[in-house]
Amino acid sequence: MRRLALVAALLLPVAGQAGEAVPVSDDPVLEERVMRLSHDLRCLVCQNQSIAESNAPLAVDLRNQVREQFLAGKDEAAVVEYLVARYGDFVLYLPPFKGATLLLWLGPGLLLVAGAGWLAWRLRRRVREVPPPLSAEEHARASALLDGSAKPSQESRS
């Protein structure tokens, strides 16, 4: 048990350091630009993290490409254009509104409208499926059957 506690104590600081990527450049302005843009770019390996949050080798390479593009004098739009040309719109967390991404943008709304339409259709149909209320005679017969004071008729046995 002591060994387990010792191993946990030794690994705890390592787990705490698994946050965002560590800056590589000595220029804080460049690193701030790289990290700001990196938060808007999706890690193609992780898919649920930005390249700023991911430590996957591809995310590190993408951050390095962003850094190199900035060092070459390109602005953010040119860097994004370069990455989209190389990796496609999927690299962007906020893809552009165009034909290829139309379903991505309109899909949730279409699903919501379709679900609401189906629900309305189903509720209307359900109202029509409700049987008419029992007559006084049928109600008395059902009560007697439930109380056990009446015997079922021959019609219900066959």
Secondary structure, DSSP 4 states (H G I P E B T S, - for coil): -HHHHHHHHHHHHHHHT-SSPPP-SS-HHHHHHHHHHHTTBB-TTTSSSBTTT--SHHHHHHHHHHHHHHHTT--HHHHHHHHHHHH-GGGBSS---SGGGHHHHHHHHHHHHHHHHHHHHHHHHHHHHSPPPPPHHHHHHHHHHHHT-SPPPHHHH-
